Amino acid sequence: MRLFKNGKIASEASPELIEADVLVSDEGGILEVGPSLKEGDAEVADCTGCVLVPGMFDLHVRGREPGYEHKETLRTCAEAALHGGITGLVLMPDTSPPIDSGNQLKSIQDRIAELGSIEMLQAGCLTKAREGRELAGYSGLAALGVPMLTDSDKAIDCPDLLRRCMEYARDFDLLVTSHCETPALAKAGVVNEGRLSYRLGLPGVPTISQEIAIERDLALARHTGVRLHLQQISTGMSLDAVRLSKRAGVRVSCEVSPHHLIFSEEDVTDYDTAFKIQPPLQKKGDVEALLAGLLDDTIDVLASGHSPHTAFEKSADFGSAPWGASALETSVLAIYDRFIATGRFNWDLLIRKYSSAPRHLVGLDPITIESGRRANFFVFDLEAETAINREYFRSKCPVTPFSGQTLKGAIREALV
Amino acid sequence: MSELKPRKDLLDIESLELDEIEYVLGNAVPFKQLFQRSVKKVPTLRGKTVLNLFYEPSTRTSSSFEVAANRMSADVTNFSVSSSSITKGESLLDTIETLQAMQSDYIVIRHQAAGVPNIVAKHTGASVINAGDGYHAHPTQALLDTMTFREVHPDYAGKRIAIIGDVLHSRVARSTSTLFHKQGIEVGVLGPGALIPEGRPDFMRRFQSWEDVFDWKPHAIYLLRVQMERQEGQFFPSIAEYHKMYGMNSERLVSMRKLGAYLMHPGPVNRGVEVTDEAMGYEKSLISTQVENGIAVRMAVLHWLKPETQKE
């Protein structure tokens, strides 16, 4: 038994933290929660100055297995997640081979079970091999409980095909997710089109690439009645479109990453490829609009978009380097450092956006720290600091826009 | 003049200080005078090596750097990598390691990807000179353009230059306009809508037509080279239409002559596209002066930069 003593408990129910001790059995069940619990023969973890926070759930993670084990494996992904306070996640199906059938899904589920680590749900493809030509095998995927359908970072170019995907998925009540991009507009762009693309001389992605894709996908969702989830929203105009659709009763949810809430295009300096993340970082005004959208519930979910690559792969020139950065281990810390510690919002919002809402989207119950429940929380030390450097990472990918920064707080441990 | 901070690399124009610009342009003058002598060499860089690393074909720029380095008495190695031989698996870091082994003091690099010279500069002690990277920068072109403009307009501040053509895909337009702006020279642009980026700096005023350009009374007209083919789509209907709308034809030649404006072009010229044959013979064309000044400016740049390769 372990007794987490002198800490404060965070919950979705209230912005106030509650002072209480938590007694956890050897099997990982919460035996008792309350003030000044007797330690008895329990091993005591002194949590003075710490907050116990329900485990986070990340809807947008690349585990890279199978096919890209040099970038990440399910094991390193799980270790990184726990290290970052994330106890459950959804894996994107952009592996090699891609997860586009029941058979593929089964083999990953077996691998996850064998690993026996955190809660990992494998998403399935919308189209075969993510090629945007034919529907993937939804019935096989649905029978095995696939949490969502997505072609990951590939947008479905043909609106007719996406319509058929939605109509077919609707009958299985599957969540359809969309990578909001218009390939014919994004082309070879690697940064936001405008001042930044001009200054760096790099091909730009115009914001209309995302905005047109979102308008189209919202129209299709309204037409088909499917549950639609929009990945990684990044502009104020996109948010306006979502806001209107929600008001009109379209079944849509959307996510934003901590990276996009924190960094703007102005942070892209000296061709640092750690800032080459999908979608490209936007203007400061958009970043502010994203925070407002998170606070007014237009944005439902925080999702890291963890996209690991090796440091070597990211050492290429900005145009050629692959998109993405390590995010599992910096998301909670960064949100605390930038928003909670500064009083912009409280733990309850983080728990709602990064735990219960994403869990709800994939049909999972929320996590609470209560007796009778499994222990699924992390211990967050408010008074410590975390230096973000190569040594910090459990992920195979140490490339992060936070590199060299020291973030407030530290995740002491996570239980699951 | 106060002491200059030693600079290792020349990667762009943005980061240059005014005194550095003056230093380079000032030194380019005596280097140019040298060209009139029978012996055109100075011993400044004897024993030093210059590596010309060109990932994009460019006879003109690479020759200009080669001549400049030779006239400084440096040893020059030309290393041109045809684009077909660059395979995906070949990494930039591996290439840099190879370069390190060659012990060059100066690396002149042209690459189709923006930012590559920055990466090379970070990983080598050699002085890196950006000879053009993607659409990003071409600083020695900007320096030679400014030198050329200042020769004909010694009281250059407040003068005006109109840049015509594809600004979006032009590292020349980016670097040259930035340097002109730093010198207090006003910059205007004219070109097809899709090729004049919205993200351009505020100092770059946009014209809708040649009439507007001439009304502005520019002191020089700088024609950009038109790239005949672009993989990422079409930006204007045809070359013929480009010539009709934006080319320097006989009618515009008359207006330019009336103004007494000079004509500039970074080369190589597409005759019949940016310029008609007739306009090529314009008495106030600075195109060949630009080439000559290119050598002088590049000598001055080699003279200015301080490699960290070996201690004196």
Interface residues (C-beta under 8 A of the other chain):
Chain A: K187 A188 E193 G194 R195 L196 S197 Y198 R199 L200 G201 L202 P203 G204 D270 Y271 F312 S315 A316 D317 F318 G319 S320
Chain B: E14 S91 L92 L93 H111 A113 A114 G115 V116 N118 I119 D133 G134 Y135 H136 A137 R171 R174 P197 E198 G199 R200 P201 E232 G233
